[in-house]
């Protein structure tokens, strides 16, 4: 094997009463052991500032071509050498959250989630506020806003969870999604995020009470 590694996640959920629930988790506790490692130093510098609105003088294809040229500069290396074995520690992320149901409005809840990643030079932290509404047993929606190391973001999520199936779609970065080109590329931004998922459960659960 050229490498091997492992990680564990730990967490708990505590329902204090019918209103408050506290939860916490820490993930990516582990490391990767590499064999026969070759290290090299990047010889070039490149800076990508995002795509821009297209004009007659600068088409989208030309911007993509320039981006590929920048990417090529990133893969120019020098001083390559074999250092043998190396261990890399993963970057754990700690999450602490509190959820509260609104008295008199059982279908509505609010929450706050604080997250902190540590263990490398790219450490980040964030705090997110959210509101969740479940008008039916099979459908729920939520909206959130966060302030983090990367700046402000806002998101929304829809979840359909019928018997045996769960489908969701949402984004935690709607602010950036408002500035995209016709090709779906973020303009003057480095990222945009849309997530969706489908879960299907097999078997059945029977309440013995």
C-alpha positions as CSV (number, residue, x, y, z in Angstrom):
1,X,0.0,0.0,0.0
2,X,1.2,3.5,-0.8
3,X,-0.6,4.9,2.2
4,X,-3.2,4.1,4.8
5,X,-5.1,6.0,7.4
6,X,-8.2,6.3,9.5
7,X,-10.4,8.6,11.3
8,X,-13.3,8.6,13.8
9,X,-16.2,11.0,14.6
10,X,-17.6,11.5,18.1
11,X,-20.8,13.2,19.1
12,X,-23.8,13.3,21.4
13,X,-27.3,14.7,21.5
14,X,-29.0,15.7,24.7
15,X,-32.7,16.6,24.9
16,X,-32.9,18.8,28.0
17,X,-36.7,19.2,27.9
18,X,-39.5,19.6,25.4
19,X,-38.0,22.9,24.2
20,X,-34.2,22.7,24.3
21,X,-31.9,20.2,22.7
22,X,-28.1,20.5,22.9
23,X,-25.7,18.6,20.6
24,X,-22.0,18.5,19.9
25,X,-19.7,16.5,17.7
26,X,-16.0,16.4,16.6
27,X,-15.1,14.8,13.3
28,X,-12.0,13.8,11.4
29,X,-9.9,12.6,14.4
30,X,-7.2,10.7,12.8
31,X,-4.2,10.6,10.4
32,X,-2.8,9.3,7.1
33,X,0.5,7.5,6.9
34,X,2.2,7.9,3.5
35,X,4.9,5.7,2.0
36,X,7.5,6.6,-0.6
37,X,6.6,10.3,-0.5
38,X,8.1,12.8,-3.1
39,X,8.1,16.5,-2.2
40,X,8.6,19.4,-4.6
41,X,8.5,23.1,-4.4
42,X,6.2,25.2,-6.6
43,X,8.3,27.3,-8.9
44,X,5.6,29.6,-10.3
45,X,3.0,32.0,-8.9
46,X,-0.6,32.2,-10.0
47,X,-3.6,34.2,-8.7
48,X,-7.2,33.5,-9.9
49,X,-9.7,36.2,-9.1
50,X,-12.8,34.6,-10.6
51,X,-14.7,34.9,-13.8
52,X,-16.1,38.2,-15.1
53,X,-19.1,39.3,-17.1
54,X,-18.5,38.5,-20.8
55,X,-18.0,41.3,-23.3
56,X,-17.3,41.6,-27.0
57,X,-13.6,42.0,-26.2
58,X,-13.5,39.1,-23.7
59,X,-15.6,36.0,-24.3
60,X,-16.2,33.3,-21.7
61,X,-14.1,30.8,-23.7
62,X,-11.2,33.2,-23.5
63,X,-11.6,33.5,-19.7
64,X,-11.6,29.7,-19.4
65,X,-8.4,29.5,-21.5
66,X,-6.7,32.1,-19.3
67,X,-7.8,30.0,-16.2
68,X,-6.2,26.9,-17.7
69,X,-3.0,28.8,-18.3
70,X,-2.9,29.9,-14.7
71,X,-3.6,26.3,-13.6
72,X,-0.6,25.1,-15.6
73,X,1.6,27.6,-13.8
74,X,0.6,26.1,-10.5
75,X,1.9,22.7,-11.6
76,X,5.4,23.9,-12.3
77,X,7.7,22.4,-9.7
78,X,11.4,22.3,-8.8
79,X,13.6,20.6,-6.2
80,X,11.7,17.3,-6.2
81,X,13.1,14.8,-3.7
82,X,12.0,11.5,-2.1
83,X,11.6,11.8,1.7
84,X,10.4,8.3,2.3
85,X,7.6,8.0,4.9
86,X,5.4,10.8,6.2
87,X,2.4,11.1,8.5
88,X,-0.3,13.7,8.0
89,X,-2.7,14.6,10.8
90,X,-6.3,15.3,9.7
91,X,-8.0,18.5,10.6
92,X,-10.7,17.9,13.2
93,X,-13.8,20.1,13.3
94,X,-15.7,20.8,16.5
95,X,-19.4,21.6,16.3
96,X,-21.6,22.7,19.2
97,X,-25.3,23.5,18.6
98,X,-28.5,24.4,20.5
99,X,-32.0,23.9,19.1
100,X,-35.1,25.4,20.7
101,X,-38.8,24.8,19.7
102,X,-40.9,27.9,19.9
103,X,-43.6,27.6,22.6
104,X,-47.0,27.7,21.1
105,X,-45.6,26.9,17.6
106,X,-44.5,23.3,17.8
107,X,-43.7,23.2,14.0
108,X,-41.2,26.0,14.3
109,X,-37.7,25.8,15.8
110,X,-34.7,28.0,15.9
111,X,-31.0,27.0,16.4
112,X,-27.5,28.2,16.6
113,X,-24.4,26.2,15.5
114,X,-20.8,27.1,16.2
115,X,-18.0,25.3,14.3
116,X,-14.3,25.4,14.6
117,X,-11.7,23.6,12.4
118,X,-8.2,23.3,13.8
119,X,-5.0,21.5,13.2
120,X,-3.5,23.1,10.1
121,X,-2.7,26.5,8.7
122,X,-6.2,26.8,7.1
123,X,-8.1,26.8,10.4
124,X,-11.5,28.4,10.2
125,X,-14.5,29.1,12.5
126,X,-18.1,30.0,11.9
127,X,-21.4,30.7,13.8
128,X,-24.7,30.0,12.1
129,X,-28.3,30.9,13.1
130,X,-31.2,29.0,11.6
131,X,-35.0,28.8,11.6
132,X,-36.8,25.5,10.8
133,X,-40.4,25.0,9.9
134,X,-42.1,21.6,9.4
135,X,-45.7,22.2,8.2
136,X,-46.2,18.5,7.6
137,X,-44.6,15.2,8.7
138,X,-43.2,14.7,5.2
139,X,-42.0,18.2,4.4
140,X,-39.7,20.8,6.1
141,X,-37.9,23.9,5.2
142,X,-35.1,25.9,6.8
143,X,-33.2,29.1,6.4
144,X,-29.9,30.2,7.9
145,X,-27.3,32.9,8.0
146,X,-23.7,32.6,9.1
147,X,-20.6,34.7,9.8
148,X,-17.3,32.9,9.4
149,X,-13.7,33.2,8.5
150,X,-14.7,33.4,4.9
151,X,-17.3,36.1,5.4
152,X,-21.1,36.3,5.5
153,X,-23.3,33.6,4.0
154,X,-27.0,32.8,3.9
155,X,-28.7,29.6,2.9
156,X,-32.0,27.6,2.6
157,X,-33.0,24.0,2.5
158,X,-36.1,22.0,1.5
159,X,-36.5,18.4,2.7
160,X,-39.1,15.8,1.6
161,X,-39.1,12.8,3.9
162,X,-41.9,10.4,3.3
163,X,-42.0,6.8,4.5
164,X,-38.8,5.1,3.5
165,X,-37.4,8.0,1.4
166,X,-35.8,11.3,2.1
167,X,-34.8,13.9,-0.6
168,X,-33.3,17.3,0.1
169,X,-31.9,20.2,-1.9
170,X,-30.4,23.4,-0.6
171,X,-27.5,25.8,-0.5
172,X,-25.5,27.4,2.3
173,X,-24.2,30.1,0.1
174,X,-27.2,31.8,-1.6
175,X,-25.4,35.2,-1.5
176,X,-22.8,34.0,-4.0
177,X,-25.4,32.2,-6.1
178,X,-26.9,35.6,-7.0
179,X,-23.8,36.4,-9.0
180,X,-23.4,33.6,-11.6
181,X,-23.0,33.7,-15.4
182,X,-25.4,32.0,-17.8
183,X,-23.1,29.0,-17.8
184,X,-23.6,28.6,-14.0
185,X,-20.1,29.9,-13.1
186,X,-19.7,32.3,-10.1
187,X,-18.7,35.8,-11.2
188,X,-16.1,37.6,-9.2
189,X,-16.4,34.9,-6.5
190,X,-14.4,31.8,-5.9
191,X,-17.2,29.5,-4.9
192,X,-20.9,28.6,-5.1
193,X,-22.5,25.7,-3.3
194,X,-25.7,23.7,-4.1
195,X,-26.3,20.3,-2.4
196,X,-28.9,17.6,-3.0
197,X,-29.3,14.1,-1.7
198,X,-31.6,11.1,-1.7
199,X,-31.8,8.5,1.0
200,X,-33.8,5.3,0.8
201,X,-34.3,3.1,3.8
202,X,-35.0,-0.7,3.6
203,X,-37.0,-2.8,6.1
204,X,-39.5,-1.6,8.6
205,X,-39.7,-0.4,12.2
206,X,-42.3,-1.8,14.5
207,X,-43.1,-0.2,17.8
208,X,-43.4,-2.9,20.5
209,X,-45.3,-0.6,22.9
